Amino acid sequence: MINKNEISFLLPKPIQPEKPLFVYLPGMDGTGVLLTNQADELSQSFDLRCLSIPSNDLSDWDTLANKTRDLIEQEITRSPSRPVYLCGESFGGCLALKTTVTAPQIVKRLILVNPASSFNQRPILGLGINLISWVPSYIHQTSAIGLLPFLAELSRMRKPERRALLQAMRSLPQKVVSWRLSLLKDFMVSKQELTSLKQPTLIIAGGADRLLPSVEEAQNLLKILPQAQMKVLPQSGHACLLEAETNLYEILSENNFLDRKPVAIS
């Protein structure tokens, strides 16, 4: 049984141990439920897991990376020979980099979707860390609505996805929002660590991201990661995986990022 007070994996689809393992690391909300829009297509070729970080969790980067590594290692005992695709979005993109640096041997392919590793390029976001603690709780809940246009290209999202995003944003107490913003502010992976990552890496960037300079960050990472390629979605916002016209499975296929070799079951 899943303990809601511990970092764990959600199962958006039934287990398929004969397929490559696809691990999704979510944005700052940590809910792990926002991959639903992509799950049907991805499950054609992958066994899906979504990391779920409790709403009261105040772990640091090393703890998050180590616990993510441990969960992945537990999963691959089902079929040790199958490849692991690690996909991190926004906050999860930072965690994906940390996890891959921590345990490069378990990650075969890395996917970064608007990674928040560019957080420090938006100084105004750092100012919000101190302000949040002074905001009354009722304003904190209401302010999520005002942030939606920065987090997403709303015209490209259906109503259920908009509601899901808003609910995920409201799921975190102020203390945790402030803590996770501070993690982003302090996030660092050295250039030496990045150049040591030999995994094929696909960096997906929303060209209409109003929250972070995602295209610029993708270009920076492209220069450092040895086997990286970049895909820009010109009209997409920060939460691009929730957009109706974004199909992650098709993006992986079009960029030759699918491993179609059969997996041996032990």
C-alpha positions in Angstrom: 0.0 0.0 0.0 1.3 3.5 -0.9 2.1 5.7 2.1 0.8 9.2 1.3 3.4 10.7 3.7 6.3 9.2 1.8 7.8 9.9 -1.6 6.4 7.2 -3.8 5.4 6.2 -7.4 1.9 6.5 -8.7 0.7 4.0 -11.4 -1.3 6.0 -14.1 -1.7 2.7 -16.0 -1.5 -1.0 -15.2 2.0 -2.4 -14.8 3.7 -3.6 -18.0 7.0 -5.1 -17.0 7.7 -6.2 -20.5 8.1 -2.6 -21.6 10.8 0.1 -20.9 10.2 1.9 -17.7 9.1 5.6 -18.1 9.5 7.6 -14.9 7.9 11.1 -14.8 9.1 13.6 -12.2 6.5 16.4 -11.8 6.7 20.1 -11.4 6.9 21.9 -8.0 3.4 20.7 -7.0 4.9 17.2 -6.7 1.5 15.6 -7.1 2.4 13.3 -9.9 -1.1 13.4 -11.4 -0.6 15.8 -14.2 0.8 13.3 -16.7 -2.8 12.0 -17.3 -3.1 13.9 -20.5 -0.1 11.9 -22.0 -0.5 8.5 -20.3 -2.7 6.7 -22.9 -0.2 7.4 -25.8 2.9 6.8 -23.7 1.6 3.4 -22.4 1.7 2.0 -25.9 5.5 1.7 -25.5 6.2 2.3 -21.8 5.5 1.0 -18.3 4.6 4.3 -16.6 5.5 5.6 -13.1 4.9 9.1 -11.8 6.8 10.4 -8.8 4.5 11.7 -6.0 6.1 14.0 -3.4 3.9 14.6 -0.3 2.5 18.1 0.1 4.3 18.5 3.5 7.7 17.2 2.2 10.7 19.5 2.9 13.4 17.3 1.5 16.6 18.8 0.1 17.8 18.0 -3.5 20.1 15.1 -2.3 17.4 13.4 -0.4 14.9 13.8 -3.3 17.5 12.4 -5.7 18.4 9.5 -3.5 14.8 8.5 -2.8 14.0 8.7 -6.5 17.0 6.5 -7.3 15.8 4.0 -4.7 12.3 3.8 -6.1 13.6 3.3 -9.7 16.0 0.5 -8.5 13.0 -1.2 -6.8 11.0 -1.0 -10.0 13.8 -2.4 -12.3 14.1 -5.5 -10.1 11.0 -6.7 -12.0 13.0 -6.9 -15.2 16.6 -5.8 -14.7 17.5 -5.6 -18.4 14.9 -3.0 -19.4 15.9 0.6 -20.1 14.8 3.5 -17.9 13.5 6.7 -19.4 13.6 9.6 -16.9 11.4 12.5 -17.8 11.5 15.6 -15.6 9.2 18.7 -16.1 10.1 22.1 -14.6 11.0 21.4 -10.9 11.2 17.7 -11.9 13.7 18.6 -14.6 16.1 19.8 -11.9 15.4 16.6 -10.0 15.9 14.5 -13.1 19.4 16.0 -13.6 20.3 15.5 -9.9 19.0 11.9 -10.0 21.0 11.1 -13.2 24.1 12.6 -11.8 23.6 10.5 -8.6 23.0 7.3 -10.4 23.9 7.6 -14.1 24.0 3.8 -14.5 20.3 3.4 -14.1 19.1 6.1 -16.6 19.3 5.1 -20.3 17.6 8.2 -21.7 16.8 11.6 -20.2 13.9 13.9 -21.1 13.8 17.5 -19.8 10.6 19.5 -20.3 11.0 23.2 -19.6 13.5 22.4 -16.8 13.6 25.0 -14.0 17.4 25.0 -13.9 17.0 28.5 -15.4 15.2 29.8 -12.2 18.0 32.1 -11.3 17.7 33.9 -14.6 14.4 35.3 -13.3 15.5 37.3 -10.2 11.9 38.4 -9.5 11.0 34.8 -8.8 13.5 34.7 -6.0 11.8 37.7 -4.4 8.7 35.6 -4.0 10.4 33.2 -1.6 10.3 35.8 1.3 7.0 37.3 0.3 5.0 34.1 0.4 5.5 33.7 4.1 3.8 37.1 4.7 0.8 36.4 2.5 -2.4 35.4 4.4 -3.6 31.8 3.6 -6.8 32.9 1.9 -4.8 35.1 -0.5 -2.4 32.3 -1.1 -5.2 30.1 -2.3 -6.7 32.8 -4.5 -3.4 33.9 -6.0 -3.0 30.5 -7.8 -5.7 31.7 -10.3 -3.6 34.8 -11.1 -0.5 32.7 -11.7 -2.2 30.4 -14.3 -1.5 32.6 -17.3 2.2 32.5 -16.5 2.3 28.7 -15.9 0.3 27.7 -18.9 -0.9 28.8 -22.4 -4.6 28.5 -21.3 -6.0 28.8 -24.8 -4.3 25.5 -25.7 -5.7 23.6 -22.7 -9.0 21.9 -22.1 -11.1 22.8 -19.1 -10.3 19.5 -17.2 -6.5 20.2 -17.5 -6.9 23.7 -16.4 -8.8 22.5 -13.3 -6.2 19.9 -12.6 -3.4 22.4 -12.8 -5.2 24.8 -10.5 -5.9 22.0 -8.0 -2.3 20.9 -8.1 -1.1 24.5 -7.5 -3.4 24.8 -4.5 -2.3 21.5 -3.0 0.8 22.9 -1.4 0.9 24.9 1.9 2.7 28.2 1.8 5.7 26.8 3.8 6.3 24.1 1.3 5.9 26.5 -1.7 8.5 28.8 -0.1 10.9 25.8 0.6 10.7 24.4 -3.0 11.2 27.8 -4.5 14.3 28.1 -2.3 15.5 24.7 -3.7 15.2 26.1 -7.2 17.0 29.2 -6.2 19.9 27.1 -4.8 19.8 24.5 -7.5 23.2 23.7 -9.0 24.7 21.0 -11.1 28.3 21.7 -12.2 29.3 21.8 -15.8 31.7 18.9 -15.1 28.8 16.8 -13.8 26.7 17.6 -16.8 29.4 16.8 -19.3 29.8 13.4 -17.6 26.3 12.4 -18.5 26.5 10.3 -21.7 22.8 9.4 -21.9 20.9 10.6 -25.0 18.9 13.6 -23.8 15.9 15.3 -25.3 15.3 18.9 -24.1 11.7 20.1 -24.8 11.2 23.9 -24.6 8.0 25.9 -24.8 8.5 28.9 -27.1 5.7 30.8 -25.3 6.9 30.1 -21.8 6.1 33.2 -19.7 7.5 31.8 -16.5 11.1 30.8 -17.4 13.4 31.4 -20.3 13.1 27.8 -21.4 14.3 28.1 -24.9 17.4 29.9 -23.8 18.0 27.2 -21.1 17.5 24.4 -23.6 20.2 26.0 -25.8 22.6 26.3 -22.9 22.1 22.7 -21.9 22.5 21.6 -25.5 26.0 23.0 -25.5 27.0 21.1 -22.3 25.2 17.7 -22.4 27.3 15.5 -24.7 24.3 13.7 -26.4 21.6 16.3 -26.2 19.0 17.4 -28.8 16.4 20.1 -28.5 12.8 20.3 -29.5 11.1 23.7 -29.4 7.3 23.9 -29.2 6.8 27.5 -30.6 3.3 28.1 -29.2 3.5 26.2 -26.0 3.7 27.6 -22.5 5.5 26.3 -19.4 3.0 23.5 -18.5 3.1 22.3 -22.1 2.4 18.6 -21.3 -1.2 19.7 -20.3 -1.9 21.2 -23.7 -4.3 19.4 -26.0 -2.0 19.6 -29.0 1.1 18.4 -27.2 1.7 14.7 -27.7 4.9 13.6 -25.9 4.8 10.2 -27.4 4.8 11.7 -30.9 7.6 14.1 -30.0 9.7 11.1 -28.8 9.0 9.2 -31.9 9.7 12.1 -34.3 13.0 12.6 -32.6 14.0 8.9 -32.8 13.9 8.7 -29.0 12.1 5.4 -28.7 13.9 2.2 -28.0 11.9 -0.5 -29.8 14.0 -3.5 -28.7 12.0 -6.1 -26.8 12.6 -6.3 -23.1 13.7 -9.6 -21.6 11.6 -10.7 -18.6 13.6 -12.4 -15.9 
